[in-house]
């Protein structure tokens, strides 16, 4: 065999008891598993793994590496965590399918998530062309880790309808359905939405149901960031369950949290809703990250009407005194739909990144703190940042509840997703720490999950949702996408103070049997490729 991993504790991804074995790899596949007492395989190379655990490579069900995979060949943010596959195209906004107008608008709209792409040639227009670009990244060598793609419903609506807050015409709906179908035929694994982000949030349930019927026809799944994680959160979850039920479409709930004061202690109500649907035959899964704060863009907090017409129209409204006052009233008094129907609390909104260097001193401070230093109101500070940074600021939103996080991660259809935004001077540590945080803190230290259960949540469960026949388990014939970690020391290095610190206790990561992390260091191997849907 090419490689034999000797005397390792195999945590195979099923959730069952671990066992000791030698594991052999040949031509990128697992070709032998010899338990204690069986004949030991031999190999060209033998890795002594005494004291280590071997698991399938982790699958990040919610990633924002859409451009990072093409601009950063190292990508240790994910590779060093043991992530071997990311699902991108999230929250209804990404870079395909597009035309020239739509691409320019998307680049500006989610620059806070991914940068503006100015360091890349964004020469694709279809999903198929984007996936081909991933396959041939960095001079044809590939990318750091594997990637699957969701067709982004907000981008599709931007392309076919524009930024108008109105129902789609029959012709526009037909065009959106064709764009979704084409994207799935070209390899997308499903469709995402960001229903607190414009323009995707302008779609009504009937429109979304029609698009989900297309997704179901190709065997994909619908992954919504739904309409509220604050006021009316349970109703928003129920809306997605009902909608996908009518469409006959599998549902995967993105970052399935219950946030803000109105939802403290209410995770059991969400889980009861999901259990009732599951028991009735619904196909539902979800992902979460093991942290309480969220992360998004500052402009996402605005009421949806303020963003109608696109980024330039939003900036014009912010510059107009009367309109800006109306925006403030919706944010601070009414509770904007962009802020999940809850009046904004500026002391929970921390600036995590800006595009303009001259605004960098705001990073790491709450809007309230920056306003106090400037002797102005929080809204005046927020408005100024949005205008001067051209809608670029990213934020941490400190509105989560630990008990909700723990209850949801124990659920039978839970998977792990980092929702990792890599941009900004002070990004959320979930981008660099989600998977070791699950293993180290929530499994080893807190015992919320057993180690075997935790690994299953991060491997076989997401592989099943993605319908991957040869990933997610340590099993003969499966791809050798594998991670070796030390159960006694694995831990996230990333903190809110030092969010880009790499984890400890993960010495080796393999993709297709090739070391992308070896002895704790990133190699120059680019073994990642697009993982395409089979619909």
PARO-403446 format. One record per residue (C-alpha): residue in one letter; x, y, z. Coordinates in Angstrom, 3 decimals, decimal comma, padded with zeros to 6 digits. Example, Ala and Ser with C-alpha at 12.3 -4.5 7.8 and 13.67 -1.06 7.14 Angstrom:
> A/012,300/-004,500/007,800 .
> S/013,670/-001,060/007,140 .
This chain:
> X/000,000/000,000/000,000 .
> X/001,056/003,608/-000,496 .
> X/000,554/004,447/003,180 .
> X/-000,233/002,490/006,310 .
> X/-001,448/004,366/009,388 .
> X/-000,369/002,092/012,224 .
> X/-001,924/001,539/015,671 .
> X/-004,540/004,254/015,374 .
> X/-007,830/004,698/017,208 .
> X/-010,396/004,636/014,416 .
> X/-013,458/006,827/014,959 .
> X/-015,174/005,779/011,776 .
> X/-017,947/008,375/011,492 .
> X/-020,877/006,053/012,201 .
> X/-021,199/007,187/015,804 .
> X/-020,368/003,677/017,001 .
> X/-017,584/002,695/019,353 .
> X/-014,047/003,426/018,236 .
> X/-011,512/000,633/017,733 .
> X/-007,784/000,163/017,179 .
> X/-006,552/-000,769/013,730 .
> X/-004,022/-000,306/010,974 .
> X/-005,493/001,568/008,008 .
> X/-004,015/001,237/004,528 .
> X/-004,337/003,685/001,642 .
> X/-003,640/003,105/-002,052 .
> X/-004,294/005,486/-004,954 .
> X/-006,290/007,879/-002,776 .
> X/-008,644/005,226/-001,386 .
> X/-008,868/003,305/001,858 .
> X/-007,854/-000,196/000,806 .
> X/-007,408/-002,009/004,095 .
> X/-008,550/-001,836/007,716 .
> X/-006,857/-004,433/009,907 .
> X/-008,171/-004,595/013,462 .
> X/-006,133/-005,975/016,323 .
> X/-005,250/-009,612/015,689 .
> X/-005,636/-009,409/011,915 .
> X/-002,727/-009,619/009,493 .
> X/-001,029/-006,252/009,428 .
> X/-000,772/-004,505/006,056 .
> X/002,540/-003,261/004,744 .
> X/003,145/-000,049/002,898 .
> X/005,668/002,100/001,092 .
> X/005,298/004,475/004,003 .
> X/004,211/003,661/007,551 .
> X/002,934/006,353/009,901 .
> X/003,015/005,468/013,588 .
> X/-000,223/006,913/014,978 .
> X/-000,049/005,686/018,567 .
> X/-002,076/008,088/020,728 .
> X/-003,930/009,586/017,757 .
> X/-007,488/009,177/016,488 .
> X/-008,314/008,731/012,803 .
> X/-011,591/010,162/011,521 .
> X/-013,086/010,947/008,141 .
> X/-012,245/014,444/006,961 .
> X/-014,590/017,051/008,378 .
> X/-017,265/018,566/006,138 .
> X/-018,026/022,242/006,697 .
> X/-021,702/022,521/005,787 .
> X/-021,694/026,322/005,768 .
> X/-018,610/028,084/004,421 .
> X/-017,845/031,452/002,844 .
> X/-014,632/030,519/001,023 .
> X/-016,053/031,203/-002,444 .
> X/-013,152/033,466/-003,450 .
> X/-010,611/032,451/-000,804 .
> X/-010,266/029,023/-002,407 .
> X/-009,106/030,756/-005,586 .
> X/-006,926/033,444/-004,010 .
> X/-005,240/031,583/-001,126 .
> X/-003,529/028,284/-001,976 .
> X/-002,630/027,764/001,690 .
> X/-006,142/028,115/003,140 .
> X/-004,960/026,865/006,532 .
> X/-008,026/028,457/008,085 .
> X/-009,886/025,315/007,081 .
> X/-007,203/022,753/006,206 .
> X/-005,594/022,989/009,645 .
> X/-008,963/022,220/011,287 .
> X/-009,225/018,926/009,426 .
> X/-011,795/020,245/006,967 .
> X/-011,540/018,358/003,681 .
> X/-014,775/019,627/002,070 .
> X/-016,569/022,963/002,278 .
> X/-020,088/023,772/001,078 .
> X/-020,050/027,266/-000,432 .
> X/-022,557/029,458/-002,271 .
> X/-024,295/030,123/001,033 .
> X/-026,946/032,566/002,255 .
> X/-028,333/033,179/-001,208 .
> X/-025,401/035,315/-002,422 .
> X/-022,422/034,147/-004,448 .
> X/-020,748/034,567/-007,804 .
> X/-022,584/032,239/-010,204 .
> X/-024,782/032,232/-012,201 .
> X/-024,282/035,866/-013,203 .
> X/-024,071/038,282/-016,071 .
> X/-021,727/041,273/-016,041 .
> X/-024,196/043,554/-014,226 .
> X/-025,064/040,975/-011,588 .
> X/-021,432/040,069/-010,954 .
> X/-020,508/043,704/-010,307 .
> X/-023,397/044,065/-007,863 .
> X/-022,643/040,812/-006,041 .
> X/-018,993/041,768/-005,649 .
> X/-019,983/044,995/-003,909 .
> X/-022,816/043,457/-001,902 .
> X/-020,749/040,730/-000,219 .
> X/-017,326/042,362/-000,189 .
> X/-017,600/042,178/003,600 .
> X/-017,830/038,390/003,378 .
> X/-015,264/037,650/000,681 .
> X/-013,450/040,805/-000,358 .
> X/-014,259/042,408/-003,695 .
> X/-012,325/039,908/-005,802 .
> X/-010,060/042,587/-007,244 .
> X/-007,095/040,216/-006,923 .
> X/-008,786/037,638/-009,159 .
> X/-009,985/037,365/-012,724 .
> X/-013,660/036,569/-012,225 .
> X/-014,068/035,351/-015,777 .
> X/-016,766/032,709/-015,228 .
> X/-020,494/033,320/-015,581 .
> X/-022,160/029,938/-015,032 .
> X/-021,962/027,503/-012,132 .
> X/-020,249/024,973/-014,361 .
> X/-017,571/027,485/-015,316 .
> X/-017,021/028,422/-011,673 .
> X/-016,621/024,772/-010,662 .
> X/-014,218/024,247/-013,561 .
> X/-012,218/027,194/-012,252 .
> X/-011,987/025,511/-008,849 .
> X/-010,795/022,292/-010,480 .
> X/-008,050/024,129/-012,336 .
> X/-007,030/026,619/-009,665 .
> X/-003,439/027,814/-009,270 .
> X/-002,100/026,865/-012,652 .
> X/-004,216/023,724/-012,955 .
> X/-003,077/022,153/-009,680 .
> X/-006,414/022,511/-007,883 .
> X/-007,403/024,098/-004,570 .
> X/-006,595/023,525/-000,909 .
> X/-009,707/021,529/000,039 .
> X/-012,731/020,136/-001,778 .
> X/-015,774/022,321/-002,392 .
> X/-019,452/021,738/-003,155 .
> X/-021,658/024,594/-004,346 .
> X/-025,209/025,749/-003,678 .
> X/-026,875/027,879/-006,333 .
> X/-027,622/031,192/-004,544 .
> X/-031,268/032,192/-004,835 .
> X/-030,601/035,867/-004,094 .
> X/-028,076/036,059/-006,923 .
> X/-030,538/034,291/-009,229 .
> X/-033,219/036,839/-008,347 .
> X/-030,743/039,699/-008,824 .
> X/-029,988/038,299/-012,295 .
> X/-033,583/037,700/-013,394 .
> X/-035,587/040,373/-011,534 .
> X/-033,109/042,940/-010,223 .
> X/-033,410/044,698/-006,883 .
> X/-037,141/045,474/-006,956 .
> X/-039,228/044,531/-003,925 .
> X/-042,114/042,921/-005,790 .
> X/-043,352/039,528/-006,926 .
> X/-041,620/038,089/-009,955 .
> X/-043,567/038,060/-013,208 .
> X/-044,341/034,718/-014,830 .
> X/-041,513/035,289/-017,314 .
> X/-039,064/036,197/-014,545 .
> X/-040,050/033,144/-012,501 .
> X/-039,574/030,924/-015,541 .
> X/-036,135/032,430/-016,062 .
> X/-035,179/031,840/-012,411 .
> X/-036,346/028,227/-012,613 .
> X/-034,211/027,731/-015,723 .
> X/-031,169/029,296/-014,045 .
> X/-031,594/027,016/-011,025 .
> X/-032,071/023,945/-013,229 .
> X/-029,029/024,789/-015,333 .
> X/-026,937/025,277/-012,184 .
> X/-027,995/021,919/-010,766 .
> X/-027,284/020,203/-014,075 .
> X/-023,808/021,750/-013,995 .
> X/-023,034/020,407/-010,536 .
> X/-024,661/022,486/-007,784 .
> X/-025,814/020,274/-004,901 .
> X/-028,801/022,405/-003,940 .
> X/-029,985/025,992/-003,481 .
> X/-029,354/028,505/-000,708 .
> X/-031,280/031,599/000,365 .
> X/-030,557/034,571/002,576 .
> X/-034,040/035,708/003,545 .
> X/-032,862/038,619/005,655 .
> X/-030,589/039,759/002,794 .
> X/-031,687/041,728/-000,248 .
> X/-032,708/041,019/-002,931 .
> X/-033,386/037,359/-002,091 .
> X/-035,668/038,302/000,795 .
> X/-038,046/039,960/-001,661 .
> X/-039,175/036,498/-002,835 .
> X/-042,475/035,304/-001,408 .
> X/-043,232/031,732/-000,372 .
> X/-044,920/030,873/-003,662 .
> X/-041,800/031,872/-005,596 .
> X/-039,516/029,949/-003,270 .
> X/-041,755/026,890/-003,466 .
> X/-041,528/026,860/-007,245 .
> X/-037,742/027,069/-007,122 .
> X/-037,614/024,314/-004,504 .
> X/-039,631/022,064/-006,801 .
> X/-036,830/022,428/-009,337 .
> X/-034,247/021,608/-006,666 .
> X/-036,209/018,509/-005,642 .
> X/-036,398/017,307/-009,235 .
> X/-032,588/017,144/-009,312 .
> X/-032,247/015,491/-005,918 .
> X/-030,779/018,572/-004,263 .
> X/-031,636/020,283/-001,008 .
> X/-032,752/023,759/000,033 .
> X/-030,515/025,583/002,522 .
> X/-032,193/028,764/003,772 .
> X/-030,936/031,437/006,082 .
> X/-034,576/032,021/006,885 .
> X/-036,526/035,187/007,586 .
> X/-035,763/035,661/011,273 .
> X/-033,512/034,318/014,003 .
> X/-035,021/036,826/016,433 .
> X/-038,652/037,956/016,680 .
> X/-040,839/035,308/015,068 .
> X/-037,969/032,830/014,731 .
> X/-040,157/029,770/015,334 .
> X/-042,638/030,933/012,724 .
> X/-039,756/031,480/010,300 .
> X/-038,537/027,910/010,867 .
> X/-042,073/026,599/010,447 .
> X/-042,397/028,542/007,182 .
> X/-039,372/026,721/005,754 .
> X/-040,630/023,311/006,912 .
> X/-044,047/023,955/005,339 .
> X/-042,640/025,405/002,129 .
> X/-040,259/022,534/001,454 .
> X/-042,954/020,030/002,399 .
> X/-045,198/021,436/-000,319 .
> X/-042,326/021,334/-002,798 .
> X/-041,236/017,817/-001,840 .
> X/-037,730/019,162/-001,287 .
> X/-035,128/018,195/001,305 .
> X/-034,428/020,961/003,825 .
> X/-031,142/021,873/005,502 .
> X/-031,456/024,742/007,983 .
> X/-028,429/027,045/007,922 .
> X/-026,841/028,108/011,240 .
> X/-029,972/026,972/013,053 .
> X/-029,806/029,247/016,061 .
> X/-032,311/030,921/018,369 .
> X/-030,934/034,393/019,101 .
> X/-031,758/037,626/020,912 .
> X/-033,434/037,978/024,285 .
> X/-036,828/036,922/022,933 .
> X/-035,488/033,409/022,263 .
> X/-033,463/032,685/025,383 .
> X/-034,185/029,115/026,490 .
> X/-036,471/028,378/023,522 .
> X/-034,357/025,785/021,696 .
> X/-036,654/022,945/022,921 .
> X/-039,550/024,559/021,034 .
> X/-037,555/024,574/017,817 .
> X/-036,470/020,962/018,292 .
> X/-040,054/019,882/019,015 .
> X/-041,137/021,532/015,752 .
> X/-038,424/019,716/013,815 .
> X/-039,072/016,367/015,539 .
> X/-042,757/016,533/014,628 .
> X/-041,883/017,171/010,980 .
> X/-039,230/014,440/010,949 .
> X/-041,615/011,937/012,519 .
> X/-044,125/012,799/009,794 .
> X/-041,560/011,905/007,127 .
> X/-039,899/015,230/006,323 .
> X/-036,273/015,198/005,144 .
> X/-034,601/017,801/007,365 .
> X/-031,088/018,481/008,628 .
> X/-029,380/021,517/010,105 .
> X/-025,987/022,965/010,938 .
> X/-024,633/025,164/013,706 .
> X/-021,318/026,588/014,889 .
> X/-020,260/026,197/018,555 .
> X/-020,258/029,882/019,507 .
> X/-022,897/032,359/020,673 .
> X/-022,133/035,520/018,612 .
> X/-023,081/035,770/014,962 .
> X/-021,230/037,489/012,135 .
> X/-022,472/039,336/009,063 .
> X/-022,285/042,786/007,453 .
> X/-023,441/046,037/009,024 .
> X/-025,572/046,895/006,002 .
> X/-027,506/043,642/006,512 .
> X/-029,036/045,192/009,653 .
> X/-030,937/047,813/007,628 .
> X/-034,645/047,449/006,802 .
> X/-035,077/045,746/003,461 .
> X/-036,692/048,756/001,825 .
> X/-033,467/050,696/002,401 .
> X/-031,587/048,315/000,097 .
> X/-034,128/048,182/-002,739 .
> X/-032,424/049,094/-006,003 .
> X/-029,004/047,819/-005,032 .
> X/-025,879/049,112/-003,258 .
> X/-025,737/052,548/-004,885 .
> X/-029,394/053,210/-004,079 .
> X/-028,703/052,193/-000,477 .
> X/-025,852/054,681/-000,228 .
> X/-028,052/057,443/-001,636 .
> X/-030,670/056,758/001,033 .
> X/-028,039/056,847/003,758 .
> X/-026,775/060,221/002,513 .
> X/-030,265/061,743/002,549 .
> X/-031,043/063,143/006,023 .
> X/-034,773/062,448/006,034 .
> X/-034,408/058,916/004,708 .
> X/-031,542/058,188/007,081 .
> X/-033,733/059,242/010,002 .
> X/-036,440/056,870/008,796 .
> X/-033,860/054,052/008,656 .
> X/-032,750/054,891/012,212 .
> X/-036,334/054,751/013,451 .
> X/-036,852/051,322/011,933 .
> X/-033,594/050,061/013,403 .
> X/-033,860/051,475/016,899 .
> X/-037,614/051,631/017,531 .
> X/-039,555/049,351/015,194 .
> X/-037,067/046,510/014,754 .
> X/-035,907/046,177/011,140 .
> X/-036,413/042,945/009,210 .
> X/-032,659/043,020/008,523 .
> X/-032,133/042,807/012,291 .
> X/-034,629/039,975/012,640 .
> X/-037,492/042,168/013,826 .
> X/-035,692/043,150/017,041 .
> X/-034,786/046,786/017,865 .
> X/-031,027/047,016/017,452 .
> X/-028,797/047,189/020,522 .
> X/-025,652/049,002/019,456 .
> X/-023,623/047,654/022,363 .
> X/-024,006/044,145/020,875 .
> X/-022,732/045,181/017,418 .
> X/-018,924/044,911/017,230 .
> X/-017,084/046,059/014,108 .
> X/-014,914/043,138/012,963 .
> X/-013,620/044,456/009,663 .
> X/-013,583/047,452/007,297 .
> X/-012,379/047,922/003,743 .
> X/-010,966/051,422/004,174 .
> X/-007,678/051,491/006,147 .
> X/-008,457/054,900/007,650 .
> X/-011,431/053,355/009,498 .
> X/-009,399/050,559/011,080 .
> X/-009,507/052,065/014,577 .
> X/-013,193/051,079/014,778 .
> X/-012,340/047,381/014,507 .
> X/-012,733/045,517/017,774 .
> X/-015,083/048,117/019,247 .
> X/-018,839/048,072/019,465 .
> X/-020,727/050,737/017,574 .
> X/-021,808/052,120/020,946 .
> X/-018,192/052,372/022,129 .
> X/-017,025/054,047/018,921 .
> X/-019,911/056,503/019,158 .
> X/-019,031/057,345/022,737 .
> X/-015,414/058,060/021,768 .
> X/-016,611/060,338/018,961 .
> X/-019,224/062,102/021,107 .
> X/-022,073/061,194/018,760 .
> X/-025,047/058,856/018,650 .
> X/-024,534/055,194/017,723 .
> X/-026,625/055,662/014,601 .
> X/-024,445/058,583/013,504 .
> X/-021,377/056,344/013,825 .
> X/-023,007/053,414/012,032 .
> X/-024,278/055,639/009,233 .
> X/-020,868/057,260/008,783 .
> X/-019,127/053,874/008,630 .
> X/-021,562/052,574/006,038 .
> X/-021,110/055,632/003,823 .
> X/-017,356/056,050/004,176 .
> X/-016,669/052,310/003,765 .
> X/-019,234/051,952/000,945 .
> X/-021,257/049,357/002,866 .
> X/-018,088/047,367/003,600 .
> X/-018,037/046,876/007,417 .
> X/-018,440/043,404/008,845 .
> X/-019,740/042,873/012,356 .
> X/-019,936/040,432/015,215 .
> X/-023,404/040,384/016,738 .
> X/-023,368/039,283/020,376 .
> X/-026,938/038,004/020,668 .
> X/-026,708/034,208/021,200 .
> X/-027,423/031,908/024,152 .
> X/-025,150/029,075/025,276 .
> X/-027,927/026,749/026,415 .
> X/-029,637/027,032/023,021 .
> X/-026,314/026,264/021,303 .
> X/-025,791/023,115/023,386 .
> X/-029,319/021,782/023,023 .
> X/-029,402/022,206/019,257 .
> X/-025,999/020,553/018,706 .
> X/-027,268/017,401/020,409 .
> X/-030,112/016,936/017,935 .
> X/-030,324/013,811/015,769 .
> X/-030,027/015,730/012,447 .
> X/-027,372/018,226/013,543 .
> X/-024,208/018,812/011,507 .
> X/-021,322/021,261/011,867 .
> X/-020,959/024,418/009,827 .
> X/-018,505/027,217/010,555 .
> X/-020,263/030,060/008,714 .
> X/-016,695/031,271/008,640 .
> X/-016,154/034,731/007,182 .
> X/-012,438/035,096/006,513 .
> X/-012,415/038,843/005,821 .
> X/-011,705/041,615/008,276 .
> X/-008,972/042,466/010,748 .
> X/-010,839/040,730/013,568 .
> X/-013,023/037,968/012,085 .
> X/-015,195/035,641/014,107 .
> X/-012,991/032,820/015,500 .
> X/-015,441/030,250/014,156 .
> X/-013,699/030,590/010,773 .
> X/-010,490/029,122/012,242 .
> X/-011,853/027,183/015,209 .
> X/-015,240/025,523/014,701 .
> X/-014,190/021,897/014,317 .
> X/-011,530/021,675/017,052 .
> X/-013,915/023,627/019,289 .
> X/-016,509/020,876/018,837 .
> X/-013,935/018,160/019,546 .
> X/-012,024/019,826/022,344 .
> X/-014,514/021,901/024,266 .
> X/-017,922/020,380/023,605 .
> X/-016,932/016,706/023,402 .
> X/-013,851/016,304/025,637 .
> X/-014,304/019,088/028,196 .
> X/-018,067/019,555/028,491 .
> X/-019,310/016,120/027,402 .
> X/-022,208/017,595/025,445 .
> X/-021,460/014,906/022,835 .
> X/-019,297/011,807/023,033 .
> X/-016,275/011,960/020,772 .
> X/-017,793/009,305/018,499 .
> X/-021,086/011,214/018,272 .
> X/-019,258/014,464/017,598 .
> X/-017,257/012,980/014,729 .
> X/-020,452/011,588/013,169 .
> X/-022,016/015,074/013,263 .
> X/-019,005/016,432/011,362 .
> X/-018,586/013,626/008,809 .
> X/-021,151/010,988/007,914 .
> X/-024,199/013,140/008,573 .
> X/-023,155/015,928/006,212 .
> X/-021,945/013,365/003,655 .
> X/-025,409/011,790/003,720 .
> X/-027,071/015,174/003,178 .
> X/-024,742/015,797/000,216 .
> X/-025,445/012,262/-001,110 .
> X/-021,741/011,421/-001,267 .
> X/-021,354/007,681/-001,729 .
> X/-017,659/007,444/-000,843 .
> X/-016,998/010,111/001,778 .
> X/-017,831/010,579/005,439 .
> X/-016,748/007,197/006,810 .
> X/-013,519/005,319/007,459 .
> X/-014,422/002,323/005,327 .
> X/-012,698/000,249/002,684 .
> X/-013,254/001,657/-000,777 .
> X/-013,944/005,190/000,504 .
> X/-011,835/008,162/-000,451 .
> X/-008,900/008,760/001,857 .
> X/-010,091/012,160/003,032 .
> X/-008,922/011,749/006,618 .
> X/-007,885/013,647/009,727 .
> X/-005,609/012,472/012,516 .
> X/-005,986/014,277/015,837 .
> X/-004,999/013,852/019,458 .
> X/-008,213/013,441/021,488 .
> X/-006,454/014,569/024,655 .
> X/-005,142/017,881/023,294 .
> X/-007,176/018,928/020,250 .
> X/-008,436/022,462/020,762 .
> X/-009,227/025,646/018,901 .
> X/-006,448/028,184/018,978 .
> X/-008,678/030,955/017,650 .
> X/-010,226/033,316/020,192 .
> X/-012,100/036,576/019,881 .
> X/-008,872/038,355/020,830 .
> X/-006,705/036,320/018,400 .
> X/-009,157/034,969/015,825 .
> X/-006,629/033,701/013,262 .
> X/-004,668/031,405/015,572 .
> X/-004,556/027,853/014,202 .
> X/-005,735/024,865/016,257 .
> X/-003,574/022,443/018,198 .
> X/-003,716/018,659/018,300 .
> X/-004,373/018,044/014,574 .
> X/-001,020/016,876/013,160 .
> X/-002,156/015,276/009,894 .
> X/-004,883/015,890/007,306 .
> X/-005,174/013,972/004,028 .
> X/-007,247/014,565/000,907 .
> X/-007,340/011,714/-001,596 .
> X/-004,510/010,119/000,378 .
> X/-002,217/013,146/000,021 .
> X/-001,007/015,084/003,039 .
> X/-002,302/018,657/003,064 .
> X/-001,274/018,980/006,723 .
> X/001,766/016,952/007,820 .
> X/003,316/017,105/011,273 .
> X/001,145/020,133/011,979 .
> X/002,321/022,130/008,969 .
> X/000,614/023,000/005,702 .
> X/002,228/021,268/002,733 .
> X/002,145/022,636/-000,803 .
> X/-000,334/019,955/-001,906 .
> X/-003,470/021,216/-003,684 .
> X/-005,630/018,094/-003,631 .
> X/-009,011/019,852/-003,509 .
> X/-011,492/019,767/-006,372 .
> X/-015,141/020,591/-006,908 .
> X/-017,535/017,943/-005,624 .
> X/-020,499/018,039/-007,975 .
> X/-024,076/016,992/-007,480 .
> X/-025,290/013,894/-009,235 .
> X/-028,786/015,149/-010,052 .
